[in-house]
Amino acid sequence: MFDDIELDALAKQILTKVVSKFESWDVSIFQGLEETEDGELIPTYSATLVDNYGSFRCELLPLATVKKIILESERIYDELAVTLIDTQSGESVEVKVNEGLVENRLVAISTMAELATAHLLSSFRWRLCDLIEDTFQDCCVVAKGALTATILKHFKGQIEGKLIGDARPEIEKAAERSAEKRRALLRKALVGLPPILAERGPGAPSKSPEDREREAKAYAARVEDVYRKLRTELGKTPTKTSVAKELGEGGVNPRKGSDTSLSALGNKLRRLTIDYDSIVKKVEDELNNNS
């Protein structure tokens, strides 16, 4: 366990080392670098985004974050256990990392924190760019919701039944868009650390029954949300093909020119053993009860 003086000294050492390494590579990670009286380095980030999303200028005081990274690296090191399997006998044994690398503890923790700090500083500018772009996209969802609410309010009383605007599919799209950007950043950071598997190769990994059940429930919920959205917007039963396209299943075969959306949806529903007709009946009954 580090005391406050040791932690402060190690954090400054790691921060200085990482910044010096970036500067030696002659890459524009920062747009400026200052230092406080007590020795804390303060990098400045700035950028002008394409497509008129805007610009930013930001100073980062990373020392407190680096200290937290060190403490978390220490916790991970002390708690991490790996399972070693004898490929011939099939017998396995669990070994705690700190039991086998006691003499290298400080080196290991420092290396972990150094790599994590490098990721913090090198990805921060891109994260700010993504933050502005994602915020803009979220604002568009809010604007669309405001327009939908205004339209529904205008037609209230003129149309029989309960008018509903469903923003859930848009929210899920926004969340998935942000999640994919984080996946890309983490893959980029880990892909050069063999033998770490940072992304899935050819062929899907096997899933447990619990994972398959969770996947089926999540996809059934998506199908229900999309069906409800289209049903509300159209005012009539949407075709199964239109639901498939809204879900992003299939597409146009470039060779034959045929639309594979419907067949792709059918295959996925069968694979996950999802009853499409039951979902349709559930939504229709819900809308009829609300009317």
Stockholm file with secondary structure:
# STOCKHOLM 1.0

chainA/1-291         MFDDIELDALAKQILTKVVSKFESWDVSIFQGLEETEDGELIPTYSATLVDNYGSFRCELLPLATVKKIILESERIYDELAVTLIDTQSGESVEVKVNEGLVENRLVAISTMAELATAHLLSSFRWRLCDLIEDTFQDCCVVAKGALTATILKHFKGQIEGKLIGDARPEIEKAAERSAEKRRALLRKALVGLPPILAERGPGAPSKSPEDREREAKAYAARVEDVYRKLRTELGKTPTKTSVAKELGEGGVNPRKGSDTSLSALGNKLRRLTIDYDSIVKKVEDELNNNS
#=GR chainA/1-291 SS CCCHHHHHHHHHHHHHHHHHHHHHTTCCSCSEEEECTTSCEEEEEEEEEGGGTEEEEEECCCHHHHHHHHHHHHHHHHHCEEEEECTTTCCEEEEEHHHHCGGGHHHHHHHHHHHHHHHHHHHHHHHHHHHHHHHHHHHHHHHHHHHHHHHHHHHBTTBSSCCCCCCHHHHHHHHHHHHHHHHHHHHHHHTTSTTCCCSCCSSCCCCCHHHHHHHHHHHHHHHHHHHHHHHHHHSSCCCHHHHHHHHTCCCBCTTTCCBCHHHHHHHHHHHTTCCHHHHHHHHHHHHHHHC
#=GC SS_cons         CCCHHHHHHHHHHHHHHHHHHHHHTTCCSCSEEEECTTSCEEEEEEEEEGGGTEEEEEECCCHHHHHHHHHHHHHHHHHCEEEEECTTTCCEEEEEHHHHCGGGHHHHHHHHHHHHHHHHHHHHHHHHHHHHHHHHHHHHHHHHHHHHHHHHHHHBTTBSSCCCCCCHHHHHHHHHHHHHHHHHHHHHHHTTSTTCCCSCCSSCCCCCHHHHHHHHHHHHHHHHHHHHHHHHHHSSCCCHHHHHHHHTCCCBCTTTCCBCHHHHHHHHHHHTTCCHHHHHHHHHHHHHHHC
//
